[in-house]
Amino acid sequence: MTIILKISRNSPERALIKQAALIIKEGGLVAFPTETVYGLGADALNAKAVEKIFAAKGRPADNPLIVHIADRKDVYKFVKEVPKEAELLMKKFWPGPLTMVLKKKDIIPDIVTCGLGTVAVRMPSHRVALALIKEAGTPIAAPSANLSGRPSPTDASHVIEDLLGRVDVIIDSGKAYIGVESTVIDLTVEPPLILRPGGLPLEEIEKFLKNVGKEEKSDKPKSPGMKYTHYSPNAEVIVVEGYRGGVMKKVQEIVDEERQKGRKVGVMAVVKGHKFDADIVKFIGSTEKEVAKRLFRALRDFDKEDIQVIIAEGVEEKGLGLAVMNRLRKAAGYNIVEVK
């Protein structure tokens, strides 16, 4: 049986936080809000508890987890060294949507890192997440709180859809602020490498680190979101990107083709006023921030409306747009139509 706790995002009720933290201490699973998406947490130092995360999600055993902490100083307990670049990023961006990959100490169980010598660490900024970690008195290992491969949960209702009956507690604190997962940067290599674009735009990092590389796929991932199909609704997804005027025309062409096949078609639009003759059209925002916040919800909503094909307009890869396009392309299984 899953307990659902409604906890205020601005003033977390201590008694409810203690109730959820006790579950963590006892080796259970708690789904909790962060500023990016909801996470599914267990005591990061308890290997048996962490095993339950993989079982509840149906998560591949070689997909590492992020360790969440509530105090910058705690990072030194769990990693062997903190390079000067990491010190700088911690000072500038923690708490916040940045995860750093560093060389781990043996105190972190191998199941958390899938046997790698590195660990991904983050200090979230959401008050409920911080209160839970502090009260539990242990770092919390957590991927997104969804069934593996599904769109990430940006609201407690999404967690309930996927994980009710599979976890001990779901904390409901409303919608996530950002809507896409944290940015992950590997600081064990030179130059530092972005393993996953996310809630902290690359441009912000480049103000402090001048030479940053990008890697989006790996057979031995150091971070979530690199190897497997992710963020996928039940519907087929086709991403149309390129010249804006041409994108609108191409989207309608694909809609017409798919409807002629007898399929129910949805369009995910990012330009207000674009009109499409489709079964359902969802305008999810005209700025990268708006699109990021609404992306995963829209993918899930299309499924509820029995849409069979989703045609998504691409966005410019700047700011949060880089993370949006990363998620869209993965949701589509790289089924992309480019308009020159």
C-alpha positions as CSV (number, residue, x, y, z in Angstrom):
1,M,0.0,0.0,0.0
2,T,1.3,3.5,-0.9
3,I,0.8,6.4,1.4
4,I,0.2,9.8,-0.3
5,L,1.4,12.8,1.8
6,K,0.4,16.3,0.7
7,I,3.3,18.6,1.9
8,S,3.5,22.3,1.3
9,R,6.3,23.2,-1.1
10,N,7.0,26.6,0.7
11,S,6.5,25.5,4.3
12,P,7.0,21.7,4.6
13,E,5.1,20.3,7.6
14,R,7.7,18.8,9.9
15,A,5.5,15.9,11.1
16,L,4.9,14.8,7.5
17,I,8.6,15.1,6.6
18,K,9.5,13.0,9.6
19,Q,7.0,10.4,8.5
20,A,8.5,10.2,5.0
21,A,12.1,10.3,6.4
22,L,11.4,7.4,8.7
23,I,10.5,5.3,5.6
24,I,13.9,6.2,4.1
25,K,15.7,5.3,7.3
26,E,13.9,1.9,7.4
27,G,15.0,1.1,3.8
28,G,11.8,2.0,2.0
29,L,11.0,4.1,-1.1
30,V,9.7,7.6,-1.1
31,A,8.8,9.6,-4.2
32,F,9.5,13.2,-3.6
33,P,9.4,16.6,-5.5
34,T,12.5,18.4,-6.7
35,E,12.7,21.6,-8.7
36,T,13.4,19.6,-11.9
37,V,11.1,16.5,-11.8
38,Y,9.9,14.1,-9.1
39,G,12.4,11.6,-7.8
40,L,12.1,8.1,-6.4
41,G,14.4,8.0,-3.4
42,A,16.1,5.5,-1.1
43,D,18.9,5.6,1.4
44,A,22.0,5.9,-0.9
45,L,24.1,4.0,1.6
46,N,21.8,1.1,1.9
47,A,22.3,-1.3,-1.1
48,K,19.2,-3.3,-0.4
49,A,17.1,-0.2,-0.3
50,V,18.6,1.0,-3.6
51,E,17.8,-2.4,-5.2
52,K,14.1,-1.6,-4.6
53,I,14.4,1.5,-6.8
54,F,15.5,-0.6,-9.8
55,A,12.7,-3.1,-9.1
56,A,9.9,-0.5,-8.7
57,K,10.8,1.3,-11.9
58,G,11.8,-1.7,-14.0
59,R,15.1,0.1,-14.5
60,P,18.1,-1.5,-16.2
61,A,20.8,-2.5,-13.8
62,D,23.5,-0.6,-15.6
63,N,21.8,2.8,-15.4
64,P,23.4,4.7,-12.5
65,L,21.6,6.9,-10.0
66,I,22.1,10.4,-8.7
67,V,22.9,10.9,-5.1
68,H,21.1,13.9,-3.5
69,I,22.5,15.8,-0.6
70,A,21.3,18.7,1.5
71,D,24.5,20.4,2.4
72,R,27.4,21.3,0.1
73,K,29.9,20.1,2.6
74,D,28.4,16.6,2.4
75,V,30.0,16.0,-1.0
76,Y,33.4,15.5,0.7
77,K,32.0,12.5,2.6
78,F,31.2,10.7,-0.6
79,V,33.8,11.6,-3.2
80,K,37.6,11.2,-3.2
81,E,38.4,14.6,-4.7
82,V,36.6,17.8,-5.5
83,P,38.5,19.6,-8.3
84,K,38.6,23.4,-8.4
85,E,36.1,23.4,-11.2
86,A,33.6,21.5,-9.0
87,E,34.2,23.9,-6.1
88,L,33.4,26.8,-8.4
89,L,30.2,25.2,-9.8
90,M,29.0,24.2,-6.3
91,K,29.4,27.7,-5.1
92,K,27.6,29.2,-8.1
93,F,24.8,26.6,-8.8
94,W,24.1,24.6,-5.7
95,P,21.5,24.2,-4.5
96,G,20.0,23.8,-8.0
97,P,19.6,21.7,-11.2
98,L,23.2,20.7,-11.6
99,T,24.6,17.2,-11.1
100,M,28.4,16.6,-10.9
101,V,30.1,13.3,-11.7
102,L,33.1,12.9,-9.4
103,K,35.3,10.0,-8.2
104,K,33.5,8.1,-5.5
105,K,34.6,6.8,-2.1
106,D,33.8,3.2,-1.2
107,I,31.1,4.3,1.2
108,I,28.8,4.6,-1.9
109,P,27.5,1.1,-2.7
110,D,28.4,-0.2,-6.2
111,I,24.7,-0.6,-7.0
112,V,24.2,3.2,-6.9
113,T,27.0,3.7,-9.5
114,C,26.5,0.4,-11.4
115,G,30.1,-0.6,-10.5
116,L,31.7,2.6,-11.8
117,G,34.4,4.4,-9.9
118,T,32.4,7.7,-10.2
119,V,29.3,9.0,-8.6
120,A,26.7,11.6,-9.7
121,V,25.9,14.1,-6.9
122,R,23.4,16.9,-6.7
123,M,22.1,19.3,-4.1
124,P,18.5,20.2,-5.1
125,S,16.9,23.5,-4.3
126,H,13.3,22.3,-3.6
127,R,12.5,22.9,0.1
128,V,10.7,19.6,0.5
129,A,13.6,17.6,-1.0
130,L,16.1,19.4,1.3
131,A,13.9,18.9,4.3
132,L,13.5,15.2,3.6
133,I,17.2,14.6,3.0
134,K,18.1,16.5,6.2
135,E,15.5,14.6,8.3
136,A,16.6,11.2,6.9
137,G,20.1,12.0,7.9
138,T,21.5,10.2,4.9
139,P,22.1,11.0,1.2
140,I,19.2,9.9,-1.0
141,A,19.8,8.0,-4.3
142,A,17.0,8.9,-6.7
143,P,16.2,8.6,-10.4
144,S,13.0,10.1,-11.8
145,A,9.9,8.7,-10.1
146,N,8.3,7.0,-13.2
147,L,8.3,3.6,-14.8
148,S,11.5,3.2,-16.8
149,G,11.3,4.7,-20.3
150,R,8.1,6.7,-19.6
151,P,8.0,10.5,-19.7
152,S,9.4,12.0,-16.5
153,P,6.9,13.0,-13.8
154,T,6.5,16.8,-13.2
155,D,3.5,16.4,-10.9
156,A,2.5,13.9,-8.2
157,S,-0.3,12.7,-10.3
158,H,2.2,11.4,-12.8
159,V,4.0,9.5,-10.1
160,I,0.6,8.0,-8.9
161,E,-0.1,6.9,-12.5
162,D,3.2,5.0,-12.7
163,L,4.1,3.9,-9.2
164,L,1.1,3.6,-7.0
165,G,1.4,0.3,-5.1
166,R,5.1,0.0,-6.1
167,V,6.5,2.5,-3.5
168,D,5.9,3.2,0.2
169,V,5.2,6.9,0.1
170,I,4.4,9.5,-2.6
171,I,4.9,13.1,-1.5
172,D,2.5,15.5,-3.3
173,S,3.8,19.1,-3.5
174,G,2.3,20.2,-6.7
175,K,4.1,20.8,-10.0
176,A,7.9,20.9,-10.6
177,Y,9.3,24.3,-11.3
178,I,11.6,23.5,-14.2
179,G,10.1,20.4,-15.8
180,V,13.3,18.7,-17.2
181,E,15.9,16.8,-15.2
182,S,19.2,18.3,-14.0
183,T,22.2,19.1,-16.2
184,V,24.9,16.4,-15.6
185,I,28.6,17.4,-16.0
186,D,31.5,14.9,-15.7
187,L,34.4,16.6,-13.9
188,T,36.6,13.5,-13.8
189,V,37.7,14.2,-17.4
190,E,39.5,17.1,-19.1
191,P,37.8,19.1,-20.5
192,P,34.7,18.6,-18.4
193,L,31.9,16.9,-20.3
194,I,28.2,17.6,-20.4
195,L,26.7,14.1,-20.2
196,R,23.1,15.3,-20.1
197,P,21.7,18.8,-20.9
198,G,19.1,19.8,-18.4
199,G,17.7,22.4,-16.1
200,L,20.9,24.5,-15.9
201,P,21.6,25.9,-19.4
202,L,25.0,25.2,-20.9
203,E,25.5,28.9,-21.4
204,E,25.4,29.5,-17.6
205,I,28.1,26.9,-17.1
206,E,30.2,28.3,-19.9
207,K,30.4,31.7,-18.0
208,F,32.6,29.9,-15.5
209,L,34.1,27.0,-17.4
210,K,35.4,28.1,-20.8
211,N,36.1,24.6,-22.3
212,V,33.1,22.2,-22.0
213,G,32.4,19.2,-24.2
214,K,29.1,17.3,-24.9
215,E,28.4,13.6,-24.9
216,E,24.9,12.3,-25.2
217,K,25.3,8.5,-25.6
218,S,27.5,5.9,-24.0
219,D,27.6,2.1,-23.7
220,K,28.8,2.5,-20.1
221,P,26.9,5.6,-18.9
222,K,28.2,7.6,-16.0
223,S,24.8,9.4,-15.8
224,P,21.1,8.6,-16.3
225,G,19.7,9.5,-19.6
226,M,22.6,8.5,-21.8
227,K,22.0,4.9,-23.0
228,Y,18.4,3.8,-23.1
229,T,15.2,5.0,-24.7
230,H,13.7,7.6,-22.4
231,Y,10.8,9.9,-21.9
232,S,8.6,7.9,-24.3
233,P,4.8,8.1,-24.4
234,N,2.8,5.2,-25.8
235,A,2.2,7.1,-29.0
236,E,4.8,7.3,-31.8
237,V,6.7,10.6,-31.7
238,I,8.0,12.4,-34.8
239,V,10.1,15.6,-34.3
240,V,10.2,18.2,-37.0
241,E,13.0,20.7,-36.8
242,G,14.7,23.3,-38.9
243,Y,13.5,26.5,-40.7
244,R,10.4,27.7,-38.8
245,G,8.2,28.4,-41.8
246,G,9.1,25.1,-43.4
247,V,8.5,23.2,-40.1
248,M,4.8,24.3,-39.9
249,K,4.2,23.2,-43.5
250,K,6.0,19.9,-43.0
251,V,4.1,19.2,-39.7
252,Q,0.8,19.5,-41.6
253,E,2.0,17.3,-44.4
254,I,2.9,14.5,-41.9
255,V,-0.4,15.0,-40.1
256,D,-2.3,14.5,-43.4
257,E,-0.3,11.4,-44.2
258,E,-0.9,9.8,-40.8
259,R,-4.6,10.6,-40.8
260,Q,-5.0,9.1,-44.2
261,K,-3.7,5.9,-42.6
262,G,-6.6,6.1,-40.1
263,R,-4.4,7.1,-37.2
264,K,-5.3,9.6,-34.5
265,V,-2.8,12.4,-34.6
266,G,-1.7,15.1,-32.1
267,V,0.5,18.1,-32.7
268,M,2.7,19.7,-30.1
269,A,3.1,23.3,-31.1
270,V,5.6,25.8,-29.9
271,V,4.5,28.9,-31.9
272,K,1.3,30.6,-30.8
273,G,-1.2,31.0,-33.7
274,H,0.1,28.0,-35.7
275,K,-3.1,26.3,-36.8
276,F,-3.0,22.6,-37.7
277,D,-5.8,20.3,-39.0
278,A,-5.1,17.5,-36.5
279,D,-7.2,15.6,-34.0
280,I,-5.6,17.4,-31.1
281,V,-3.3,20.4,-31.0
282,K,-1.5,21.4,-27.8
283,F,0.4,24.7,-27.6
284,I,3.0,24.1,-24.9
285,G,4.7,27.5,-24.9
286,S,6.7,29.9,-27.0
287,T,9.8,30.2,-24.7
288,E,12.3,27.5,-23.9
289,K,11.3,27.8,-20.2
290,E,7.6,27.3,-20.9
291,V,8.2,24.4,-23.2
292,A,10.5,22.7,-20.7
293,K,7.9,23.0,-17.9
294,R,5.1,21.6,-20.0
295,L,6.8,19.0,-22.2
296,F,6.5,15.8,-20.2
297,R,2.9,16.7,-19.1
298,A,1.9,17.1,-22.7
299,L,3.4,13.7,-23.7
300,R,1.4,12.0,-21.0
301,D,-1.8,13.9,-21.8
302,F,-1.6,12.8,-25.4
303,D,-1.6,9.2,-24.2
304,K,-4.7,9.8,-22.1
305,E,-6.4,11.1,-25.2
306,D,-5.5,7.9,-27.1
307,I,-3.3,9.8,-29.6
308,Q,-1.4,7.3,-31.8
309,V,1.1,9.7,-33.4
310,I,2.5,12.9,-31.9
311,I,4.1,15.4,-34.3
312,A,6.3,17.8,-32.3
313,E,7.7,21.2,-33.5
314,G,11.3,21.6,-32.5
315,V,12.8,24.5,-30.6
316,E,16.0,26.4,-30.9
317,E,18.8,24.8,-29.0
318,K,19.7,27.7,-26.7
319,G,19.0,28.0,-23.0
320,L,16.7,25.2,-21.9
321,G,16.0,24.5,-25.5
322,L,19.1,22.2,-25.6
323,A,17.5,20.0,-22.9
324,V,14.1,20.1,-24.6
325,M,15.5,18.9,-27.9
326,N,17.5,16.2,-26.1
327,R,14.3,14.9,-24.5
328,L,12.2,15.2,-27.6
329,R,14.7,13.4,-29.8
330,K,15.0,10.6,-27.2
331,A,11.2,10.4,-26.9
332,A,11.0,10.0,-30.6
333,G,13.7,7.3,-30.7
334,Y,15.5,9.8,-33.0
335,N,12.6,9.7,-35.5
336,I,13.4,13.2,-36.8
337,V,12.4,15.1,-39.9
338,E,14.7,18.0,-40.8
339,V,13.5,20.9,-42.8
340,K,16.2,22.8,-44.6
